[in-house]
Amino acid sequence: MKLSIRRAIDQGPSHAYVFSGPPASGKYEAAIEFAAGVLCESSGAPCRDCEICRRIWSGVHPDVLIFEPEGTSYLVEQVRSEIVPEASLAPVEAAHRFLIIREAERLNPASSNALLKTLEEPLGNVTFVLLAPGALLETISSRCQVVAFEHMSPDEIIAALEAQGIDSDAARRAARISGGRIDRAQRLDDEALAARDRILGIPSRLRAGPLAAAIDSAAELKAAVEEQVATESDTDRHKREIRRARGELFAEYLDALASWYRDVAVIQSGADDALLINPEWKDQLAAEARALPHSAPLAAQDFIAQTRRDWARNPREEIWLERLMVALHALEH
């Protein structure tokens, strides 16, 4: 837990905070822990075992409310009809009340203005926590204490996963391959790990197969994204959310592929095996390290990074994936 948050728990929370940092840097988890630390009957850090803590982490405590935009942004009507009225109510059970606003960067100028008066004149026992990847409008941020976040360390991710009941070995593997992103670590169930393993098998298949294997591998990576999006999606999700999930999975699988070539470079350099992201594949990585020139892993990672940039500019997966796989096939041969 950040020192500033622990201090706020010990001394009593202020009326409003902005937790600012990149996606999946633990802002939401910290907001929940902040609320639990204040409401839990134990002193200091929340115990996580009492009924209060369990209800907060389950999202059913009446004095810890979570708000998300109903569409592409927070509309004025949502702020006025949902958020502002809740801020004027006394706590239901506890001595304090928390209103956590996710994706606060989606407050447009009009909805921000609708929230301003409430931020300026809050009840003494109500605390706002706004979560955003970067700076908010000055009119909002100037009325809040800003707490900066970075991606979580492996130890922080392990602790967070173990607190959710995930066993230590699975938590350590998830932390190792998550790239510091708690959301990725939380998604790594057996099905997601199997999909990731399919991606990690692509370089070996490219090395063993003809050029047609490159096209097949591009189709395989795209299919892995489609299958996982279908698993995570439902008919009620907004199209924006589905596009975002698709983009995140595309980036995640490209990162997995890049981690393969990064590990090959680690082995070629003679560095300690403890630095491997994918030690489960050590034998295959060692074979790849023997087969490839030392310049190939870095070139492969450059190709993958370029594919991510091209996709962000124009999300035409088939084109970029086929080009990437043809380039990787050439490196493997």
Phi, psi and omega in degrees: 000136180297146182301321181295326178286318178299321178296321179294324177294316183291321187263348183103133186289151172282185186277337184201141179225151166245119172265110189244131179173172184296163178305142176061033176264011175091014182297313182295315180299321179292323178296319178294316179295324176300309180299317180295322179298327179281319187273334181298144183284343175282154181275150178079227182293148179296146182284334181071356184251337184285169181298322180299310181298316182298320181290323178295311182292337177274353178079022184239011178280130186290348180253010173231101187253138182247129179241141176226152178296141181282341178219224181284345179205168172282120177274157179304318183298321179295317180296315184287326186267336184248307190280308184301314179300322180296327181290343181266358183264147175286157177303147182279314184237319188268182177271353183217161184226136181242132174244110184257120183253104178282153179051048183295342176296347179270008168284114178278173182306321182291315180288329174298316179297326179293335181268341190303310185300322179293321177294325182286327185229063182281161169295153184293339182249026177238133178235129172268140170231111181261129182253128183206152180283343182205203184291145174259176175305142183302324180298332177274305187296330181292344180260007184231157168274129184261128177243119185271141180236149170238176176300149185284149176284161177306318181296322179293320179293316179302313181299318180295319181290318179296326177294338178268007175092009179277136184292160190298317182296315179294322180295320180294318179295316180299319179295322183295323187256004185275348182066028179082007183255114183295328180294321177295316180300320181289336181275351189277067172276185184300320182293317180293322178294323177295319177296319179296320178297325175300319180293318181293340178279350184298313182302319179295322179290325176295320182291327184271343189249173177284181181301328178301335178297332179295316179294319178298321181291323176298316178295325180293317179295318178297320179295324178298320177296314182300315183296318182289322177297319179297324179293320186271345185269160169217167189293343182270353183288142178292147181303325179299320181293321180293319177297320181293318178297320179297314179297321179295318179293321177301312178296321181297318180288325174295322176296322177298317179296318178296325180295331176298308182291330174297317179293324176300317178296323178300314181293318179298329181281348182080014181288168182296139179298341179296343180276352182292137174279329185238062183296339178297340182254024189302316182297315180293322177297319180296320177297319178295320180297325178287328186277330187265145169294156185294341179281342188292316182300319179293319178298319179297317179295325176295318178299318181293317178297321178295322178297320177298317180295318180294320180295320179298327180281323183206099188286064176255088192300316185302316183296309185291322181292318179296319178297318179298312184293325176296319179295317179293322178300319178296321177295321183289344182245000000 
